[in-house]
Amino acid sequence: MTSEARRCVCPGSYDPITNGHVDVVTRASRLFDEVVVAILHNPSKHGTFSVEERTALIEQSVGHLPNVRIGTWAGTLVVDVCREVGAATMVKGLRGGTDFAYELPMAHMNHHLTGVETLFIAADPTLQHVSSSLIKEVARYGGDVSGLVPDPVLTALTHRLTDRLTDRSGERPG
């Protein structure tokens, strides 16, 4: 047995982090000595939340896990992130067959490029329908996403989307 830490990367844009993400990170934290939550972003794109806001929301959501750390990377391949942090594995959550069909070729390419293994964790069945983009769309039109995102995200999302609606119309929605 080696004394080297077993480290994995959980990559994503996390715009915003959902309870599905929290579940995957929590489960990975039980399997690995260290989990690096890698916020990957494109500096030319403007998300709902800034990278700094995403980092803070992730810290508030998984900061209680002692073996999880958060980092941000822009304009790089996730395998290069793995190499930089010394992770031989990346962990991805799968909600269903569509995710698998999308993720499998990437896993093969990542392994081809650097030998990094991809571990797929099946989503909690109660969260299979949850994605960041769907959460934002539902919240934008006044739908209730409580229980699908951590409480700090719910608060931030509500304020952000309300502010954007106000910016567009000049009036705060009733």
Backbone as CSV, one residue per row, in Angstrom:
resi,resn,N_x,N_y,N_z,CA_x,CA_y,CA_z,C_x,C_y,C_z
1,MET,0.845,-1.186,0.000,0.000,0.000,0.000,0.885,1.243,0.000
2,THR,0.536,2.186,-0.835,1.326,3.410,-0.951,0.848,4.454,0.058
3,SER,1.774,5.335,0.438,1.400,6.396,1.376,0.896,7.629,0.633
4,GLU,0.935,7.585,-0.710,0.465,8.713,-1.505,-1.056,8.852,-1.368
5,ALA,-1.513,10.086,-1.216,-2.949,10.344,-1.045,-3.717,9.979,-2.311
6,ARG,-4.866,9.361,-2.121,-5.780,9.106,-3.242,-6.594,10.377,-3.441
7,ARG,-6.390,11.009,-4.585,-7.010,12.310,-4.853,-7.830,12.206,-6.136
8,CYS,-8.989,12.870,-6.132,-9.805,12.935,-7.340,-10.216,14.371,-7.604
9,VAL,-10.640,14.593,-8.830,-11.159,15.891,-9.245,-12.622,15.714,-9.605
10,CYS,-13.468,16.586,-9.089,-14.883,16.658,-9.477,-15.049,17.947,-10.287
11,PRO,-14.977,17.840,-11.618,-15.013,19.051,-12.444,-16.433,19.488,-12.792
12,GLY,-16.584,20.772,-13.032,-17.867,21.304,-13.489,-17.829,22.811,-13.536
13,SER,-18.904,23.387,-14.081,-19.008,24.844,-14.072,-19.667,25.319,-12.779
14,TYR,-20.505,24.485,-12.198,-21.154,24.784,-10.905,-21.827,26.156,-10.923
15,ASP,-22.633,26.395,-11.936,-23.306,27.693,-12.078,-24.816,27.519,-12.049
16,PRO,-25.383,27.257,-10.884,-24.802,27.108,-9.557,-24.657,25.635,-9.169
17,ILE,-24.036,25.418,-8.012,-23.963,24.077,-7.438,-25.382,23.650,-7.041
18,THR,-25.703,22.383,-7.283,-27.019,21.841,-6.932,-26.850,20.768,-5.855
19,ASN,-27.967,20.290,-5.329,-27.893,19.191,-4.364,-27.370,17.915,-5.015
20,GLY,-27.555,17.778,-6.326,-26.959,16.657,-7.040,-25.438,16.722,-6.998
21,HIS,-24.882,17.912,-7.231,-23.433,18.092,-7.125,-22.959,17.797,-5.705
22,VAL,-23.679,18.331,-4.730,-23.299,18.123,-3.331,-23.275,16.631,-3.014
23,ASP,-24.272,15.896,-3.503,-24.328,14.453,-3.278,-23.108,13.755,-3.870
24,VAL,-22.743,14.087,-5.095,-21.591,13.449,-5.747,-20.297,13.780,-5.005
25,VAL,-20.098,15.040,-4.643,-18.890,15.442,-3.928,-18.827,14.745,-2.566
26,THR,-19.943,14.687,-1.869,-19.984,14.027,-0.558,-19.637,12.548,-0.687
27,ARG,-20.210,11.883,-1.661,-19.925,10.462,-1.856,-18.473,10.241,-2.267
28,ALA,-17.934,11.122,-3.118,-16.523,11.018,-3.509,-15.615,11.220,-2.304
29,SER,-16.027,12.105,-1.385,-15.195,12.378,-0.203,-15.068,11.158,0.702
30,ARG,-15.988,10.211,0.586,-15.899,8.967,1.354,-14.970,7.952,0.680
31,LEU,-14.728,8.134,-0.611,-13.924,7.183,-1.386,-12.469,7.608,-1.550
32,PHE,-12.204,8.908,-1.430,-10.874,9.444,-1.689,-10.370,10.209,-0.475
33,ASP,-9.035,10.278,-0.371,-8.419,11.043,0.711,-8.648,12.538,0.520
34,GLU,-8.668,12.962,-0.737,-8.893,14.376,-1.036,-9.719,14.509,-2.310
35,VAL,-10.662,15.436,-2.284,-11.497,15.750,-3.441,-11.237,17.211,-3.805
36,VAL,-10.883,17.425,-5.063,-10.706,18.782,-5.567,-11.925,19.106,-6.420
37,VAL,-12.727,20.044,-5.946,-13.859,20.527,-6.733,-13.283,21.578,-7.671
38,ALA,-13.243,21.231,-8.954,-12.615,22.090,-9.959,-13.690,22.869,-10.706
39,ILE,-13.725,24.166,-10.463,-14.639,25.045,-11.186,-13.945,25.407,-12.490
40,LEU,-14.479,24.886,-13.580,-13.928,25.172,-14.901,-14.804,26.228,-15.555
41,HIS,-14.187,27.274,-16.047,-14.987,28.361,-16.618,-14.313,28.937,-17.844
42,ASN,-15.133,29.537,-18.664,-14.678,30.214,-19.869,-14.744,31.718,-19.587
43,PRO,-13.599,32.382,-19.510,-13.608,33.812,-19.163,-14.398,34.681,-20.141
44,SER,-14.614,34.205,-21.369,-15.360,35.008,-22.330,-16.874,34.851,-22.166
45,LYS,-17.303,33.911,-21.335,-18.732,33.720,-21.091,-19.090,34.258,-19.711
46,HIS,-20.256,34.859,-19.628,-20.732,35.381,-18.352,-21.826,34.459,-17.845
47,GLY,-21.554,33.784,-16.749,-22.544,32.900,-16.161,-23.519,33.676,-15.295
48,THR,-24.406,32.953,-14.683,-25.339,33.576,-13.735,-24.582,34.111,-12.535
49,PHE,-23.569,33.348,-12.097,-22.755,33.750,-10.949,-21.300,33.879,-11.381
50,SER,-20.608,34.836,-10.795,-19.178,34.988,-11.069,-18.439,33.785,-10.483
51,VAL,-17.204,33.613,-10.898,-16.389,32.515,-10.372,-16.223,32.671,-8.860
52,GLU,-16.058,33.894,-8.394,-15.910,34.141,-6.959,-17.191,33.762,-6.209
53,GLU,-18.347,34.104,-6.798,-19.624,33.744,-6.171,-19.820,32.228,-6.166
54,ARG,-19.479,31.576,-7.263,-19.591,30.114,-7.317,-18.717,29.467,-6.255
55,THR,-17.498,29.982,-6.117,-16.574,29.446,-5.114,-17.170,29.585,-3.720
56,ALA,-17.709,30.753,-3.417,-18.305,30.976,-2.090,-19.507,30.060,-1.871
57,LEU,-20.345,29.892,-2.883,-21.518,29.028,-2.736,-21.114,27.564,-2.549
58,ILE,-20.064,27.140,-3.239,-19.572,25.769,-3.061,-18.994,25.604,-1.659
59,GLU,-18.235,26.593,-1.204,-17.684,26.527,0.162,-18.800,26.414,1.189
60,GLN,-19.868,27.172,1.002,-20.993,27.121,1.931,-21.727,25.783,1.854
61,SER,-21.635,25.104,0.721,-22.382,23.868,0.498,-21.615,22.610,0.874
62,VAL,-20.298,22.608,0.690,-19.506,21.405,0.996,-18.310,21.702,1.902
63,GLY,-18.237,22.912,2.416,-17.122,23.313,3.267,-17.001,22.516,4.550
64,HIS,-18.075,21.856,4.953,-18.043,21.039,6.166,-17.297,19.727,5.958
65,LEU,-17.001,19.380,4.715,-16.273,18.140,4.412,-14.773,18.443,4.496
66,PRO,-14.076,17.852,5.467,-12.684,18.247,5.722,-11.697,17.901,4.615
67,ASN,-12.031,16.959,3.759,-11.078,16.543,2.720,-11.439,17.079,1.336
68,VAL,-12.231,18.147,1.296,-12.624,18.761,0.029,-11.992,20.145,-0.065
69,ARG,-11.388,20.416,-1.225,-10.894,21.766,-1.491,-11.419,22.216,-2.846
70,ILE,-11.453,23.508,-3.037,-12.058,24.098,-4.230,-10.996,24.888,-4.974
71,GLY,-11.009,24.769,-6.291,-10.092,25.543,-7.113,-10.781,25.971,-8.393
72,THR,-10.211,26.961,-9.049,-10.782,27.453,-10.305,-9.735,27.390,-11.396
73,TRP,-10.199,27.044,-12.588,-9.337,26.960,-13.763,-10.094,27.511,-14.961
74,ALA,-9.367,28.181,-15.837,-9.972,28.725,-17.054,-9.137,28.307,-18.254
75,GLY,-9.827,28.012,-19.353,-9.153,27.738,-20.604,-8.187,26.572,-20.564
76,THR,-8.571,25.485,-19.876,-7.697,24.327,-19.778,-8.509,23.045,-19.849
77,LEU,-7.857,21.982,-20.195,-8.498,20.669,-20.188,-8.550,20.136,-18.762
78,VAL,-9.598,19.406,-18.458,-9.732,18.851,-17.107,-8.598,17.873,-16.803
79,VAL,-8.065,17.185,-17.809,-6.944,16.277,-17.548,-5.702,17.050,-17.121
80,ASP,-5.559,18.278,-17.605,-4.432,19.102,-17.165,-4.627,19.549,-15.718
81,VAL,-5.878,19.772,-15.328,-6.180,20.068,-13.925,-5.801,18.861,-13.066
82,CYS,-6.192,17.674,-13.524,-5.857,16.450,-12.787,-4.348,16.317,-12.619
83,ARG,-3.624,16.549,-13.681,-2.155,16.466,-13.626,-1.604,17.499,-12.641
84,GLU,-2.120,18.717,-12.718,-1.625,19.803,-11.850,-1.821,19.484,-10.370
85,VAL,-2.959,18.902,-10.015,-3.238,18.635,-8.596,-2.826,17.225,-8.170
86,GLY,-2.322,16.433,-9.107,-1.872,15.084,-8.771,-2.995,14.084,-8.572
87,ALA,-4.049,14.215,-9.365,-5.195,13.301,-9.262,-5.159,12.315,-10.429
88,ALA,-5.289,11.038,-10.117,-5.324,10.001,-11.146,-6.749,9.698,-11.580
89,THR,-7.715,10.300,-10.881,-9.124,9.992,-11.122,-9.940,11.270,-11.137
90,MET,-10.946,11.285,-12.032,-11.968,12.323,-11.933,-13.291,11.620,-11.674
91,VAL,-14.148,12.287,-10.936,-15.440,11.725,-10.564,-16.525,12.570,-11.203
92,LYS,-17.452,11.889,-11.871,-18.575,12.562,-12.529,-19.867,11.893,-12.086
93,GLY,-20.897,12.678,-11.882,-22.219,12.147,-11.586,-22.976,11.884,-12.874
94,LEU,-23.723,10.812,-12.890,-24.565,10.480,-14.048,-26.019,10.455,-13.617
95,ARG,-26.835,11.252,-14.303,-28.265,11.284,-14.003,-29.031,10.244,-14.802
96,GLY,-28.508,9.835,-15.930,-29.214,8.866,-16.760,-28.435,8.551,-18.012
97,GLY,-29.113,7.896,-18.946,-28.478,7.446,-20.171,-27.932,8.555,-21.036
98,THR,-28.593,9.700,-21.057,-28.117,10.820,-21.869,-26.769,11.310,-21.340
99,ASP,-26.646,11.423,-20.005,-25.359,11.819,-19.419,-24.279,10.806,-19.768
100,PHE,-24.621,9.515,-19.670,-23.649,8.464,-19.967,-23.178,8.563,-21.413
101,ALA,-24.100,8.743,-22.346,-23.754,8.851,-23.764,-22.845,10.056,-24.023
102,TYR,-23.030,11.121,-23.279,-22.200,12.318,-23.414,-20.841,12.132,-22.740
103,GLU,-20.844,11.553,-21.548,-19.627,11.457,-20.726,-18.676,10.339,-21.147
104,LEU,-19.185,9.229,-21.670,-18.329,8.092,-21.983,-17.241,8.418,-23.009
105,PRO,-17.572,9.057,-24.140,-16.488,9.396,-25.076,-15.447,10.334,-24.457
106,MET,-15.891,11.255,-23.604,-14.937,12.148,-22.934,-14.037,11.355,-21.998
107,ALA,-14.611,10.389,-21.283,-13.811,9.555,-20.385,-12.754,8.791,-21.171
108,HIS,-13.148,8.257,-22.321,-12.184,7.547,-23.164,-11.082,8.483,-23.663
109,MET,-11.447,9.676,-24.098,-10.456,10.625,-24.583,-9.514,11.050,-23.455
110,ASN,-10.071,11.331,-22.287,-9.237,11.734,-21.153,-8.250,10.634,-20.786
111,HIS,-8.707,9.385,-20.817,-7.817,8.266,-20.525,-6.750,8.150,-21.609
112,HIS,-7.141,8.313,-22.849,-6.191,8.266,-23.973,-5.111,9.342,-23.830
113,LEU,-5.528,10.549,-23.448,-4.595,11.676,-23.367,-3.591,11.531,-22.233
114,THR,-4.066,11.089,-21.063,-3.192,11.143,-19.878,-3.259,9.914,-18.976
115,GLY,-4.166,8.996,-19.251,-4.316,7.841,-18.364,-5.240,8.103,-17.185
116,VAL,-5.813,9.293,-17.103,-6.747,9.611,-16.014,-7.980,8.720,-16.142
117,GLU,-8.371,8.124,-15.044,-9.575,7.296,-15.009,-10.772,8.164,-14.630
118,THR,-11.927,7.822,-15.152,-13.162,8.511,-14.789,-14.037,7.537,-14.031
119,LEU,-14.437,7.935,-12.843,-15.345,7.149,-12.018,-16.715,7.804,-12.105
120,PHE,-17.707,7.033,-12.553,-19.066,7.553,-12.634,-19.830,7.150,-11.380
121,ILE,-20.508,8.120,-10.786,-21.369,7.865,-9.631,-22.805,8.102,-10.081
122,ALA,-23.634,7.088,-9.889,-25.047,7.215,-10.264,-25.723,8.231,-9.355
123,ALA,-26.492,9.112,-9.972,-27.196,10.150,-9.218,-28.190,9.538,-8.248
124,ASP,-28.385,10.228,-7.149,-29.460,9.882,-6.227,-30.757,9.949,-7.034
125,PRO,-31.566,8.898,-7.009,-32.790,8.895,-7.827,-33.706,10.098,-7.586
126,THR,-33.663,10.660,-6.387,-34.523,11.813,-6.104,-33.984,13.100,-6.734
127,LEU,-32.756,13.040,-7.280,-32.132,14.232,-7.862,-31.796,14.058,-9.339
128,GLN,-32.257,12.983,-9.952,-31.910,12.704,-11.341,-32.347,13.794,-12.315
129,HIS,-33.360,14.518,-11.991,-33.893,15.547,-12.893,-33.235,16.906,-12.701
130,VAL,-32.294,17.004,-11.789,-31.719,18.291,-11.409,-30.469,18.599,-12.229
131,SER,-30.487,19.748,-12.885,-29.299,20.284,-13.555,-29.251,21.784,-13.281
132,SER,-28.066,22.342,-13.328,-27.928,23.781,-13.086,-28.766,24.600,-14.059
133,SER,-28.747,24.221,-15.332,-29.494,25.012,-16.322,-30.997,24.914,-16.084
134,LEU,-31.484,23.736,-15.741,-32.917,23.588,-15.471,-33.313,24.342,-14.203
135,ILE,-32.465,24.279,-13.183,-32.722,25.024,-11.943,-32.868,26.512,-12.244
136,LYS,-31.946,27.051,-13.040,-32.001,28.482,-13.356,-33.255,28.823,-14.142
137,GLU,-33.637,27.985,-15.083,-34.828,28.257,-15.883,-36.092,28.233,-15.037
138,VAL,-36.212,27.226,-14.192,-37.400,27.124,-13.338,-37.454,28.308,-12.373
139,ALA,-36.330,28.623,-11.757,-36.293,29.740,-10.808,-36.576,31.064,-11.498
140,ARG,-36.080,31.225,-12.720,-36.281,32.474,-13.477,-37.763,32.777,-13.662
141,TYR,-38.573,31.735,-13.807,-40.005,31.925,-14.032,-40.841,31.700,-12.774
142,GLY,-40.178,31.768,-11.626,-40.898,31.750,-10.363,-41.184,30.376,-9.789
143,GLY,-40.626,29.325,-10.382,-40.831,27.977,-9.852,-40.028,27.764,-8.579
144,ASP,-40.509,26.860,-7.752,-39.881,26.572,-6.467,-38.800,25.510,-6.638
145,VAL,-37.542,25.888,-6.422,-36.429,24.946,-6.529,-35.843,24.609,-5.163
146,SER,-36.574,24.961,-4.095,-36.092,24.607,-2.760,-36.035,23.084,-2.653
147,GLY,-35.032,22.605,-1.954,-34.808,21.171,-1.838,-33.983,20.608,-2.983
148,LEU,-33.743,21.406,-4.018,-32.944,20.962,-5.162,-31.566,21.617,-5.192
149,VAL,-31.432,22.697,-4.444,-30.153,23.394,-4.308,-29.929,23.674,-2.827
150,PRO,-28.666,23.814,-2.413,-28.405,24.193,-1.018,-29.049,25.536,-0.694
151,ASP,-29.414,25.751,0.556,-30.087,26.986,0.968,-29.348,28.259,0.556
152,PRO,-28.010,28.332,0.711,-27.323,29.559,0.264,-27.498,29.816,-1.231
153,VAL,-27.561,28.758,-2.022,-27.766,28.900,-3.467,-29.180,29.390,-3.747
154,LEU,-30.150,28.843,-3.037,-31.538,29.269,-3.218,-31.669,30.768,-2.966
155,THR,-31.068,31.239,-1.890,-31.116,32.665,-1.557,-30.431,33.496,-2.635
156,ALA,-29.227,33.090,-3.024,-28.472,33.845,-4.030,-29.178,33.833,-5.380
157,LEU,-29.724,32.692,-5.750,-30.414,32.563,-7.029,-31.664,33.433,-7.062
158,THR,-32.413,33.415,-5.993,-33.624,34.230,-5.908,-33.283,35.714,-6.053
159,HIS,-32.248,36.157,-5.337,-31.833,37.565,-5.434,-31.317,37.906,-6.825
160,ARG,-30.509,37.028,-7.386,-29.915,37.298,-8.698,-30.972,37.399,-9.783
161,LEU,-31.886,36.452,-9.797,-32.905,36.453,-10.842,-33.910,37.577,-10.648
162,THR,-34.214,37.911,-9.409,-35.100,39.041,-9.128,-34.435,40.339,-9.579
163,ASP,-33.120,40.462,-9.304,-32.384,41.650,-9.730,-32.369,41.768,-11.246
164,ARG,-32.197,40.662,-11.946,-32.179,40.702,-13.414,-33.541,41.072,-13.971
165,LEU,-34.603,40.564,-13.355,-35.944,40.938,-13.808,-36.177,42.423,-13.591
166,THR,-35.699,42.939,-12.457,-35.839,44.366,-12.166,-35.059,45.198,-13.176
167,ASP,-33.837,44.744,-13.517,-33.009,45.475,-14.469,-33.688,45.586,-15.833
168,ARG,-34.393,44.536,-16.236,-35.031,44.527,-17.554,-36.292,45.392,-17.604
169,SER,-37.083,45.350,-16.549,-38.380,46.016,-16.603,-38.392,47.366,-15.900
170,GLY,-37.412,47.586,-15.049,-37.412,48.824,-14.286,-38.273,48.733,-13.026
171,GLU,-39.030,47.659,-12.904,-39.851,47.464,-11.708,-39.559,46.113,-11.129
172,ARG,-39.683,46.033,-9.838,-39.495,44.765,-9.154,-40.771,43.957,-9.319
173,PRO,-40.634,42.653,-9.704,-41.834,41.830,-9.872,-42.600,41.684,-8.562
174,GLY,-43.921,41.555,-8.671,-44.792,41.483,-7.502,-44.879,40.150,-6.959
